[in-house]
Every structure is written in C-alpha cells, then in structure tokens.
Amino acid sequence: MATKDELQAIADQEIEDAKPMYAQVNNDRREFTDAEYDQAKIDLGNSKWEAQQFGYVQARQEAYGSIADQLDMQYHDLVDDTTTWKDHIAQVKSDNPKPE
C-alpha cells in the first residue's frame, strides 16, 4: 500500500510525462498555465489516494450482487442447511480487502 506522498509523486510524474496539456477557453486552445499544471497534479494525486483508500467499497458493492440475490442465498442456506451466502460474503471481502 502506497503512502499519500508516494502516490502524489507518481501523479506528479504522470502529469510531467503528459506535457504539453491543453485547455479549451472560449474556443481557443492553449497550453495549461503553471497553476493549472500544479492543480492537475494535486487532483490526480488525490484521485489516486481516494481510489486506493476507498476503491474497495465500490468493488465490494458490485461483487456482492443484489439484495434480492443475497436474500435468495440466505433462504436456500436455511432450507438446505448450507453456507452459500456466508461463503460468498467472505470471498468478496477477501477479494477486495479494506486498506489498513
């Protein structure tokens, strides 16, 4: 797991590698100003940090499946004396760990 400073350094380098970058202002295309490059670096660094820290939430939500499907798993677990739902939830959490 990368630190915020490490992710910011990666973001800074990606912006530097992407130069020149352009803005469209009043139908005129111009290169970013120094301030815009600085802001792009900050924004990309923050985005990378957010993805690392909270990306697991969306991944888990997508992997869990619908509430209806989960309730169906729970029903069949009760009727069939199985642990399908519990196993599914454990697998999703294992595949998409929460950062420490």
C-alpha positions, 0 to 999 in steps of 0.5 A: 500500500502506497503512502499519500506522498508516494502516490502524489509523486507518481501523479506528479510524474504522470502529469510531467510525462503528459506535457504539453496539456491543453485547455479549451477557453472560449474556443481557443486552445492553449497550453495549461498555465503553471497553476493549472499544471500544479492543480492537475497534479494535486487532483490526480494525486488525490484521485489516486489516494481516494481510489486506493483508500476507498476503491474497495467499497465500490468493488465490494458493492458490485461483487456482492450482487443484489439484495434480492440475490443475497436474500435468495442465498440466505433462504436456500442456506436455511432450507438446505442447511448450507453456507452459500451466502456466508461463503460468498460474503467472505470471498468478496471481502477477501477479494477486495480487502479494506486498506489498513 
